[in-house]
């Protein structure tokens, strides 16, 4: 969690602007002026624009995505219902504003992976962190007979993350929360068919 220091204020403001306009269109010098912070302070903490980007990934984006999947960390049972709830939360928390911005990690992967090697590596670290959480959870789910035994845990982890990214990307292009909700509902149905031993939505409904 960012503290309220000058450095963190700069980073938070630039991140919020980047979510809207993208990284390459970000004008950090203008953003700090809106905070009544000098350009000198900006360059003291972040000598280059890429330094801002690296810090965004390490200090804001990676913790954000770790928190999203945190319910699965070290869990040995209730795997399928937890995955269901995490995906359902994405749908329930979606707003028109969020849909128009899209998924920040996916946006940056498209924008920056081919531009700067260090940036790509940092984005890859965020992706790999999520994959490892899901992979470990799916293995535990197979052991507890919640996840189908034939599932390749690592491939499914990549697929699940990629499909969520795709839901955001298409909904962003259509500028439609309804499209996002429809696609997430479709994702739920697909996972019931190919991943879960039984329908976890029934478990969630009973326990709710």
Rosetta constraint file for C-alpha pairs under 8 A:
AtomPair CA 1 CA 59 HARMONIC 7.78 0.50
AtomPair CA 1 CA 60 HARMONIC 7.64 0.50
AtomPair CA 2 CA 8 HARMONIC 5.88 0.50
AtomPair CA 2 CA 12 HARMONIC 7.85 0.50
AtomPair CA 2 CA 59 HARMONIC 7.64 0.50
AtomPair CA 2 CA 60 HARMONIC 7.83 0.50
AtomPair CA 3 CA 8 HARMONIC 5.98 0.50
AtomPair CA 3 CA 9 HARMONIC 7.97 0.50
AtomPair CA 4 CA 8 HARMONIC 5.93 0.50
AtomPair CA 4 CA 9 HARMONIC 6.10 0.50
AtomPair CA 5 CA 9 HARMONIC 6.05 0.50
AtomPair CA 6 CA 10 HARMONIC 6.22 0.50
AtomPair CA 6 CA 37 HARMONIC 7.96 0.50
AtomPair CA 7 CA 11 HARMONIC 6.25 0.50
AtomPair CA 7 CA 42 HARMONIC 7.80 0.50
AtomPair CA 7 CA 45 HARMONIC 6.27 0.50
AtomPair CA 8 CA 12 HARMONIC 5.95 0.50
AtomPair CA 9 CA 13 HARMONIC 6.07 0.50
AtomPair CA 10 CA 14 HARMONIC 6.10 0.50
AtomPair CA 10 CA 31 HARMONIC 7.82 0.50
AtomPair CA 10 CA 32 HARMONIC 6.28 0.50
AtomPair CA 10 CA 35 HARMONIC 7.94 0.50
AtomPair CA 10 CA 42 HARMONIC 7.20 0.50
AtomPair CA 11 CA 15 HARMONIC 6.05 0.50
AtomPair CA 11 CA 52 HARMONIC 6.80 0.50
AtomPair CA 11 CA 55 HARMONIC 7.58 0.50
AtomPair CA 11 CA 56 HARMONIC 6.77 0.50
AtomPair CA 12 CA 16 HARMONIC 6.22 0.50
AtomPair CA 13 CA 17 HARMONIC 6.31 0.50
AtomPair CA 13 CA 31 HARMONIC 6.71 0.50
AtomPair CA 13 CA 32 HARMONIC 7.70 0.50
AtomPair CA 14 CA 18 HARMONIC 5.94 0.50
AtomPair CA 14 CA 26 HARMONIC 7.38 0.50
AtomPair CA 14 CA 28 HARMONIC 6.11 0.50
AtomPair CA 14 CA 31 HARMONIC 6.51 0.50
AtomPair CA 14 CA 52 HARMONIC 7.93 0.50
AtomPair CA 15 CA 19 HARMONIC 6.21 0.50
AtomPair CA 15 CA 56 HARMONIC 6.55 0.50
AtomPair CA 16 CA 20 HARMONIC 6.94 0.50
AtomPair CA 17 CA 21 HARMONIC 6.33 0.50
AtomPair CA 17 CA 22 HARMONIC 7.70 0.50
AtomPair CA 17 CA 26 HARMONIC 6.73 0.50
AtomPair CA 17 CA 31 HARMONIC 7.82 0.50
AtomPair CA 18 CA 22 HARMONIC 4.63 0.50
AtomPair CA 18 CA 23 HARMONIC 5.19 0.50
AtomPair CA 18 CA 25 HARMONIC 7.69 0.50
AtomPair CA 18 CA 26 HARMONIC 5.70 0.50
AtomPair CA 19 CA 23 HARMONIC 7.86 0.50
AtomPair CA 19 CA 101 HARMONIC 6.27 0.50
AtomPair CA 19 CA 104 HARMONIC 6.39 0.50
AtomPair CA 20 CA 101 HARMONIC 5.92 0.50
AtomPair CA 21 CA 25 HARMONIC 5.90 0.50
AtomPair CA 21 CA 26 HARMONIC 6.45 0.50
AtomPair CA 22 CA 26 HARMONIC 6.32 0.50
AtomPair CA 22 CA 107 HARMONIC 7.60 0.50
AtomPair CA 22 CA 108 HARMONIC 7.57 0.50
AtomPair CA 22 CA 111 HARMONIC 7.85 0.50
AtomPair CA 23 CA 53 HARMONIC 7.55 0.50
AtomPair CA 23 CA 108 HARMONIC 7.36 0.50
AtomPair CA 23 CA 111 HARMONIC 7.63 0.50
AtomPair CA 24 CA 111 HARMONIC 7.93 0.50
AtomPair CA 27 CA 31 HARMONIC 6.45 0.50
AtomPair CA 28 CA 32 HARMONIC 6.27 0.50
AtomPair CA 28 CA 42 HARMONIC 8.00 0.50
AtomPair CA 28 CA 49 HARMONIC 7.40 0.50
AtomPair CA 29 CA 33 HARMONIC 6.50 0.50
AtomPair CA 29 CA 39 HARMONIC 6.05 0.50
AtomPair CA 29 CA 42 HARMONIC 7.37 0.50
AtomPair CA 30 CA 34 HARMONIC 6.55 0.50
AtomPair CA 31 CA 35 HARMONIC 6.74 0.50
AtomPair CA 32 CA 36 HARMONIC 6.35 0.50
AtomPair CA 32 CA 37 HARMONIC 5.16 0.50
AtomPair CA 32 CA 38 HARMONIC 6.68 0.50
AtomPair CA 32 CA 39 HARMONIC 6.94 0.50
AtomPair CA 32 CA 42 HARMONIC 7.10 0.50
AtomPair CA 33 CA 37 HARMONIC 5.49 0.50
AtomPair CA 33 CA 38 HARMONIC 6.38 0.50
AtomPair CA 33 CA 39 HARMONIC 7.39 0.50
AtomPair CA 37 CA 41 HARMONIC 6.67 0.50
AtomPair CA 37 CA 42 HARMONIC 7.53 0.50
AtomPair CA 38 CA 42 HARMONIC 6.61 0.50
AtomPair CA 39 CA 43 HARMONIC 6.26 0.50
AtomPair CA 40 CA 44 HARMONIC 6.04 0.50
AtomPair CA 41 CA 45 HARMONIC 6.41 0.50
AtomPair CA 42 CA 46 HARMONIC 5.81 0.50
AtomPair CA 42 CA 47 HARMONIC 7.47 0.50
AtomPair CA 43 CA 47 HARMONIC 4.46 0.50
AtomPair CA 43 CA 48 HARMONIC 7.00 0.50
AtomPair CA 46 CA 51 HARMONIC 5.49 0.50
AtomPair CA 46 CA 52 HARMONIC 5.87 0.50
AtomPair CA 47 CA 51 HARMONIC 6.69 0.50
AtomPair CA 48 CA 52 HARMONIC 6.96 0.50
AtomPair CA 49 CA 53 HARMONIC 6.56 0.50
AtomPair CA 50 CA 54 HARMONIC 6.15 0.50
AtomPair CA 50 CA 119 HARMONIC 7.88 0.50
AtomPair CA 51 CA 55 HARMONIC 6.22 0.50
AtomPair CA 52 CA 56 HARMONIC 6.14 0.50
AtomPair CA 53 CA 57 HARMONIC 6.37 0.50
AtomPair CA 53 CA 119 HARMONIC 7.48 0.50
AtomPair CA 54 CA 58 HARMONIC 6.27 0.50
AtomPair CA 54 CA 119 HARMONIC 6.34 0.50
AtomPair CA 54 CA 122 HARMONIC 7.16 0.50
AtomPair CA 55 CA 59 HARMONIC 5.62 0.50
AtomPair CA 55 CA 60 HARMONIC 7.58 0.50
AtomPair CA 56 CA 60 HARMONIC 5.20 0.50
AtomPair CA 56 CA 61 HARMONIC 6.20 0.50
AtomPair CA 57 CA 61 HARMONIC 4.73 0.50
AtomPair CA 57 CA 62 HARMONIC 5.83 0.50
AtomPair CA 57 CA 122 HARMONIC 6.72 0.50
AtomPair CA 57 CA 123 HARMONIC 6.90 0.50
AtomPair CA 57 CA 126 HARMONIC 7.88 0.50
AtomPair CA 58 CA 62 HARMONIC 5.60 0.50
AtomPair CA 58 CA 63 HARMONIC 7.60 0.50
AtomPair CA 58 CA 122 HARMONIC 7.35 0.50
AtomPair CA 59 CA 63 HARMONIC 6.61 0.50
AtomPair CA 60 CA 64 HARMONIC 6.14 0.50
AtomPair CA 61 CA 65 HARMONIC 6.38 0.50
AtomPair CA 61 CA 105 HARMONIC 7.31 0.50
AtomPair CA 61 CA 126 HARMONIC 7.76 0.50
AtomPair CA 62 CA 66 HARMONIC 6.16 0.50
AtomPair CA 62 CA 126 HARMONIC 5.37 0.50
AtomPair CA 63 CA 67 HARMONIC 6.02 0.50
AtomPair CA 64 CA 68 HARMONIC 6.42 0.50
AtomPair CA 65 CA 69 HARMONIC 6.64 0.50
AtomPair CA 65 CA 126 HARMONIC 7.47 0.50
AtomPair CA 65 CA 130 HARMONIC 7.16 0.50
AtomPair CA 66 CA 70 HARMONIC 5.82 0.50
AtomPair CA 66 CA 129 HARMONIC 7.38 0.50
AtomPair CA 66 CA 130 HARMONIC 6.76 0.50
AtomPair CA 67 CA 71 HARMONIC 7.94 0.50
AtomPair CA 68 CA 86 HARMONIC 7.21 0.50
AtomPair CA 69 CA 73 HARMONIC 7.24 0.50
AtomPair CA 69 CA 86 HARMONIC 7.15 0.50
AtomPair CA 69 CA 130 HARMONIC 7.23 0.50
AtomPair CA 69 CA 133 HARMONIC 7.24 0.50
AtomPair CA 69 CA 134 HARMONIC 7.88 0.50
AtomPair CA 71 CA 75 HARMONIC 7.43 0.50
AtomPair CA 71 CA 82 HARMONIC 6.75 0.50
AtomPair CA 72 CA 79 HARMONIC 6.86 0.50
AtomPair CA 72 CA 82 HARMONIC 6.78 0.50
AtomPair CA 72 CA 83 HARMONIC 7.61 0.50
AtomPair CA 72 CA 133 HARMONIC 6.90 0.50
AtomPair CA 72 CA 134 HARMONIC 7.36 0.50
AtomPair CA 72 CA 137 HARMONIC 6.24 0.50
AtomPair CA 73 CA 133 HARMONIC 6.31 0.50
AtomPair CA 73 CA 137 HARMONIC 7.38 0.50
AtomPair CA 74 CA 137 HARMONIC 7.72 0.50
AtomPair CA 75 CA 79 HARMONIC 6.95 0.50
AtomPair CA 75 CA 137 HARMONIC 6.84 0.50
AtomPair CA 75 CA 140 HARMONIC 7.78 0.50
AtomPair CA 76 CA 137 HARMONIC 7.17 0.50
AtomPair CA 76 CA 140 HARMONIC 5.44 0.50
AtomPair CA 76 CA 141 HARMONIC 6.99 0.50
AtomPair CA 76 CA 144 HARMONIC 7.50 0.50
AtomPair CA 77 CA 140 HARMONIC 7.13 0.50
AtomPair CA 77 CA 141 HARMONIC 6.55 0.50
AtomPair CA 77 CA 144 HARMONIC 6.35 0.50
AtomPair CA 78 CA 82 HARMONIC 6.10 0.50
AtomPair CA 78 CA 141 HARMONIC 7.75 0.50
AtomPair CA 78 CA 146 HARMONIC 7.75 0.50
AtomPair CA 79 CA 83 HARMONIC 6.23 0.50
AtomPair CA 79 CA 137 HARMONIC 6.47 0.50
AtomPair CA 79 CA 138 HARMONIC 7.21 0.50
AtomPair CA 79 CA 140 HARMONIC 7.56 0.50
AtomPair CA 79 CA 141 HARMONIC 5.55 0.50
AtomPair CA 79 CA 146 HARMONIC 6.98 0.50
AtomPair CA 80 CA 84 HARMONIC 6.17 0.50
AtomPair CA 80 CA 141 HARMONIC 7.06 0.50
AtomPair CA 80 CA 146 HARMONIC 6.16 0.50
AtomPair CA 80 CA 147 HARMONIC 6.93 0.50
AtomPair CA 80 CA 196 HARMONIC 6.39 0.50
AtomPair CA 80 CA 200 HARMONIC 5.89 0.50
AtomPair CA 81 CA 85 HARMONIC 6.11 0.50
AtomPair CA 81 CA 200 HARMONIC 4.78 0.50
AtomPair CA 81 CA 201 HARMONIC 6.82 0.50
AtomPair CA 81 CA 203 HARMONIC 6.78 0.50
AtomPair CA 81 CA 204 HARMONIC 6.36 0.50
AtomPair CA 82 CA 86 HARMONIC 6.15 0.50
AtomPair CA 83 CA 87 HARMONIC 6.28 0.50
AtomPair CA 84 CA 88 HARMONIC 6.00 0.50
AtomPair CA 84 CA 188 HARMONIC 7.27 0.50
AtomPair CA 84 CA 200 HARMONIC 6.57 0.50
AtomPair CA 84 CA 201 HARMONIC 6.85 0.50
AtomPair CA 85 CA 89 HARMONIC 5.97 0.50
AtomPair CA 85 CA 204 HARMONIC 7.74 0.50
AtomPair CA 86 CA 90 HARMONIC 6.59 0.50
AtomPair CA 87 CA 91 HARMONIC 6.75 0.50
AtomPair CA 87 CA 184 HARMONIC 7.49 0.50
AtomPair CA 87 CA 188 HARMONIC 7.97 0.50
AtomPair CA 88 CA 92 HARMONIC 6.19 0.50
AtomPair CA 88 CA 184 HARMONIC 7.70 0.50
AtomPair CA 89 CA 93 HARMONIC 5.84 0.50
AtomPair CA 90 CA 94 HARMONIC 6.10 0.50
AtomPair CA 91 CA 180 HARMONIC 7.36 0.50
AtomPair CA 91 CA 181 HARMONIC 5.77 0.50
AtomPair CA 91 CA 184 HARMONIC 6.69 0.50
AtomPair CA 94 CA 98 HARMONIC 6.14 0.50
AtomPair CA 94 CA 99 HARMONIC 6.70 0.50
AtomPair CA 94 CA 177 HARMONIC 7.00 0.50
AtomPair CA 95 CA 99 HARMONIC 6.14 0.50
AtomPair CA 95 CA 177 HARMONIC 6.55 0.50
AtomPair CA 96 CA 100 HARMONIC 6.21 0.50
AtomPair CA 96 CA 175 HARMONIC 7.61 0.50
AtomPair CA 96 CA 176 HARMONIC 6.83 0.50
AtomPair CA 96 CA 177 HARMONIC 5.54 0.50
AtomPair CA 97 CA 101 HARMONIC 6.46 0.50
AtomPair CA 98 CA 102 HARMONIC 6.13 0.50
AtomPair CA 99 CA 103 HARMONIC 7.89 0.50
AtomPair CA 99 CA 168 HARMONIC 6.54 0.50
AtomPair CA 99 CA 171 HARMONIC 6.43 0.50
AtomPair CA 99 CA 172 HARMONIC 5.36 0.50
AtomPair CA 99 CA 175 HARMONIC 6.79 0.50
AtomPair CA 99 CA 176 HARMONIC 6.94 0.50
AtomPair CA 99 CA 177 HARMONIC 6.12 0.50
AtomPair CA 99 CA 180 HARMONIC 7.72 0.50
AtomPair CA 100 CA 171 HARMONIC 7.83 0.50
AtomPair CA 100 CA 172 HARMONIC 4.99 0.50
AtomPair CA 100 CA 173 HARMONIC 7.94 0.50
AtomPair CA 100 CA 175 HARMONIC 5.76 0.50
AtomPair CA 100 CA 176 HARMONIC 7.82 0.50
AtomPair CA 101 CA 172 HARMONIC 6.94 0.50
AtomPair CA 102 CA 106 HARMONIC 7.89 0.50
AtomPair CA 102 CA 107 HARMONIC 7.05 0.50
AtomPair CA 102 CA 168 HARMONIC 5.39 0.50
AtomPair CA 102 CA 169 HARMONIC 6.26 0.50
AtomPair CA 102 CA 171 HARMONIC 7.94 0.50
AtomPair CA 102 CA 172 HARMONIC 5.68 0.50
AtomPair CA 103 CA 107 HARMONIC 6.09 0.50
AtomPair CA 103 CA 165 HARMONIC 6.51 0.50
AtomPair CA 103 CA 168 HARMONIC 5.97 0.50
AtomPair CA 103 CA 169 HARMONIC 7.37 0.50
AtomPair CA 104 CA 108 HARMONIC 6.19 0.50
AtomPair CA 105 CA 109 HARMONIC 6.12 0.50
AtomPair CA 105 CA 123 HARMONIC 7.39 0.50
AtomPair CA 106 CA 110 HARMONIC 6.29 0.50
AtomPair CA 106 CA 165 HARMONIC 6.19 0.50
AtomPair CA 107 CA 111 HARMONIC 6.15 0.50
AtomPair CA 108 CA 112 HARMONIC 5.54 0.50
AtomPair CA 108 CA 113 HARMONIC 7.35 0.50
AtomPair CA 108 CA 123 HARMONIC 7.83 0.50
AtomPair CA 109 CA 113 HARMONIC 5.18 0.50
AtomPair CA 109 CA 120 HARMONIC 7.19 0.50
AtomPair CA 109 CA 123 HARMONIC 6.68 0.50
AtomPair CA 110 CA 114 HARMONIC 7.91 0.50
AtomPair CA 111 CA 115 HARMONIC 7.60 0.50
AtomPair CA 112 CA 116 HARMONIC 6.34 0.50
AtomPair CA 112 CA 119 HARMONIC 6.68 0.50
AtomPair CA 112 CA 120 HARMONIC 6.62 0.50
AtomPair CA 113 CA 117 HARMONIC 6.98 0.50
AtomPair CA 113 CA 119 HARMONIC 6.61 0.50
AtomPair CA 113 CA 120 HARMONIC 4.43 0.50
AtomPair CA 113 CA 123 HARMONIC 7.77 0.50
AtomPair CA 114 CA 120 HARMONIC 7.27 0.50
AtomPair CA 115 CA 119 HARMONIC 7.94 0.50
AtomPair CA 115 CA 120 HARMONIC 8.00 0.50
AtomPair CA 116 CA 120 HARMONIC 6.26 0.50
AtomPair CA 117 CA 121 HARMONIC 6.19 0.50
AtomPair CA 118 CA 122 HARMONIC 6.25 0.50
AtomPair CA 119 CA 123 HARMONIC 6.28 0.50
AtomPair CA 120 CA 124 HARMONIC 6.03 0.50
AtomPair CA 121 CA 125 HARMONIC 6.22 0.50
AtomPair CA 122 CA 126 HARMONIC 6.62 0.50
AtomPair CA 123 CA 127 HARMONIC 6.39 0.50
AtomPair CA 124 CA 128 HARMONIC 5.99 0.50
AtomPair CA 125 CA 129 HARMONIC 6.05 0.50
AtomPair CA 126 CA 130 HARMONIC 6.53 0.50
AtomPair CA 127 CA 131 HARMONIC 6.25 0.50
AtomPair CA 128 CA 132 HARMONIC 6.06 0.50
AtomPair CA 129 CA 133 HARMONIC 6.43 0.50
AtomPair CA 130 CA 134 HARMONIC 6.28 0.50
AtomPair CA 131 CA 135 HARMONIC 5.81 0.50
AtomPair CA 131 CA 154 HARMONIC 6.88 0.50
AtomPair CA 131 CA 157 HARMONIC 5.35 0.50
AtomPair CA 131 CA 158 HARMONIC 6.18 0.50
AtomPair CA 131 CA 161 HARMONIC 7.82 0.50
AtomPair CA 132 CA 136 HARMONIC 6.01 0.50
AtomPair CA 132 CA 154 HARMONIC 7.73 0.50
AtomPair CA 132 CA 157 HARMONIC 7.92 0.50
AtomPair CA 133 CA 137 HARMONIC 6.23 0.50
AtomPair CA 134 CA 138 HARMONIC 6.00 0.50
AtomPair CA 134 CA 153 HARMONIC 7.72 0.50
AtomPair CA 134 CA 154 HARMONIC 7.75 0.50
AtomPair CA 134 CA 157 HARMONIC 5.42 0.50
AtomPair CA 135 CA 139 HARMONIC 6.27 0.50
AtomPair CA 135 CA 153 HARMONIC 5.00 0.50
AtomPair CA 135 CA 154 HARMONIC 5.07 0.50
AtomPair CA 135 CA 156 HARMONIC 7.71 0.50
AtomPair CA 135 CA 157 HARMONIC 5.67 0.50
AtomPair CA 136 CA 140 HARMONIC 6.33 0.50
AtomPair CA 136 CA 153 HARMONIC 7.66 0.50
AtomPair CA 137 CA 141 HARMONIC 6.04 0.50
AtomPair CA 138 CA 142 HARMONIC 6.23 0.50
AtomPair CA 138 CA 147 HARMONIC 6.63 0.50
AtomPair CA 138 CA 153 HARMONIC 5.60 0.50
AtomPair CA 139 CA 143 HARMONIC 6.46 0.50
AtomPair CA 139 CA 153 HARMONIC 6.22 0.50
AtomPair CA 140 CA 144 HARMONIC 6.31 0.50
AtomPair CA 141 CA 145 HARMONIC 6.05 0.50
AtomPair CA 141 CA 146 HARMONIC 4.99 0.50
AtomPair CA 141 CA 147 HARMONIC 4.93 0.50
AtomPair CA 142 CA 146 HARMONIC 5.86 0.50
AtomPair CA 142 CA 147 HARMONIC 4.60 0.50
AtomPair CA 142 CA 148 HARMONIC 6.16 0.50
AtomPair CA 142 CA 149 HARMONIC 5.61 0.50
AtomPair CA 143 CA 147 HARMONIC 8.00 0.50
AtomPair CA 145 CA 149 HARMONIC 7.68 0.50
AtomPair CA 145 CA 197 HARMONIC 6.95 0.50
AtomPair CA 146 CA 196 HARMONIC 5.96 0.50
AtomPair CA 146 CA 197 HARMONIC 5.19 0.50
AtomPair CA 146 CA 198 HARMONIC 7.06 0.50
AtomPair CA 147 CA 151 HARMONIC 7.48 0.50
AtomPair CA 147 CA 195 HARMONIC 5.73 0.50
AtomPair CA 147 CA 196 HARMONIC 4.72 0.50
AtomPair CA 147 CA 197 HARMONIC 5.37 0.50
AtomPair CA 148 CA 194 HARMONIC 7.62 0.50
AtomPair CA 148 CA 195 HARMONIC 5.67 0.50
AtomPair CA 148 CA 196 HARMONIC 5.83 0.50
AtomPair CA 148 CA 197 HARMONIC 5.42 0.50
AtomPair CA 151 CA 156 HARMONIC 7.05 0.50
AtomPair CA 151 CA 195 HARMONIC 6.84 0.50
AtomPair CA 152 CA 156 HARMONIC 6.00 0.50
AtomPair CA 153 CA 157 HARMONIC 6.11 0.50
AtomPair CA 154 CA 158 HARMONIC 6.42 0.50
AtomPair CA 155 CA 159 HARMONIC 6.14 0.50
AtomPair CA 156 CA 160 HARMONIC 5.96 0.50
AtomPair CA 157 CA 161 HARMONIC 6.32 0.50
AtomPair CA 158 CA 162 HARMONIC 6.01 0.50
AtomPair CA 159 CA 163 HARMONIC 5.99 0.50
AtomPair CA 160 CA 164 HARMONIC 6.36 0.50
AtomPair CA 161 CA 165 HARMONIC 6.32 0.50
AtomPair CA 162 CA 166 HARMONIC 6.13 0.50
AtomPair CA 163 CA 167 HARMONIC 6.22 0.50
AtomPair CA 163 CA 187 HARMONIC 7.65 0.50
AtomPair CA 164 CA 168 HARMONIC 6.53 0.50
AtomPair CA 164 CA 184 HARMONIC 7.66 0.50
AtomPair CA 165 CA 169 HARMONIC 6.16 0.50
AtomPair CA 166 CA 170 HARMONIC 6.08 0.50
AtomPair CA 167 CA 171 HARMONIC 6.08 0.50
AtomPair CA 167 CA 180 HARMONIC 5.73 0.50
AtomPair CA 167 CA 183 HARMONIC 5.92 0.50
AtomPair CA 167 CA 184 HARMONIC 6.78 0.50
AtomPair CA 168 CA 172 HARMONIC 5.87 0.50
AtomPair CA 168 CA 180 HARMONIC 6.47 0.50
AtomPair CA 169 CA 173 HARMONIC 6.27 0.50
AtomPair CA 170 CA 174 HARMONIC 6.20 0.50
AtomPair CA 170 CA 179 HARMONIC 7.79 0.50
AtomPair CA 170 CA 180 HARMONIC 7.63 0.50
AtomPair CA 171 CA 175 HARMONIC 5.69 0.50
AtomPair CA 171 CA 176 HARMONIC 5.30 0.50
AtomPair CA 171 CA 177 HARMONIC 6.46 0.50
AtomPair CA 171 CA 178 HARMONIC 7.94 0.50
AtomPair CA 171 CA 179 HARMONIC 5.41 0.50
AtomPair CA 171 CA 180 HARMONIC 5.08 0.50
AtomPair CA 172 CA 176 HARMONIC 6.64 0.50
AtomPair CA 174 CA 179 HARMONIC 7.45 0.50
AtomPair CA 176 CA 180 HARMONIC 6.69 0.50
AtomPair CA 177 CA 181 HARMONIC 6.25 0.50
AtomPair CA 178 CA 182 HARMONIC 6.11 0.50
AtomPair CA 179 CA 183 HARMONIC 6.13 0.50
AtomPair CA 180 CA 184 HARMONIC 6.14 0.50
AtomPair CA 181 CA 185 HARMONIC 6.16 0.50
AtomPair CA 182 CA 186 HARMONIC 6.30 0.50
AtomPair CA 183 CA 187 HARMONIC 6.16 0.50
AtomPair CA 184 CA 188 HARMONIC 6.24 0.50
AtomPair CA 185 CA 189 HARMONIC 6.47 0.50
AtomPair CA 186 CA 190 HARMONIC 6.21 0.50
AtomPair CA 187 CA 191 HARMONIC 6.18 0.50
AtomPair CA 188 CA 192 HARMONIC 6.30 0.50
AtomPair CA 189 CA 193 HARMONIC 6.45 0.50
AtomPair CA 190 CA 194 HARMONIC 6.22 0.50
AtomPair CA 190 CA 195 HARMONIC 7.97 0.50
AtomPair CA 191 CA 195 HARMONIC 4.95 0.50
AtomPair CA 191 CA 196 HARMONIC 6.38 0.50
AtomPair CA 192 CA 196 HARMONIC 5.18 0.50
AtomPair CA 192 CA 197 HARMONIC 7.60 0.50
AtomPair CA 192 CA 198 HARMONIC 6.99 0.50
AtomPair CA 192 CA 199 HARMONIC 5.77 0.50
AtomPair CA 192 CA 200 HARMONIC 7.83 0.50
AtomPair CA 196 CA 200 HARMONIC 7.46 0.50
AtomPair CA 199 CA 203 HARMONIC 7.39 0.50
AtomPair CA 200 CA 204 HARMONIC 6.32 0.50
AtomPair CA 201 CA 205 HARMONIC 6.07 0.50
AtomPair CA 202 CA 206 HARMONIC 6.11 0.50
AtomPair CA 203 CA 207 HARMONIC 6.19 0.50
AtomPair CA 204 CA 208 HARMONIC 5.84 0.50
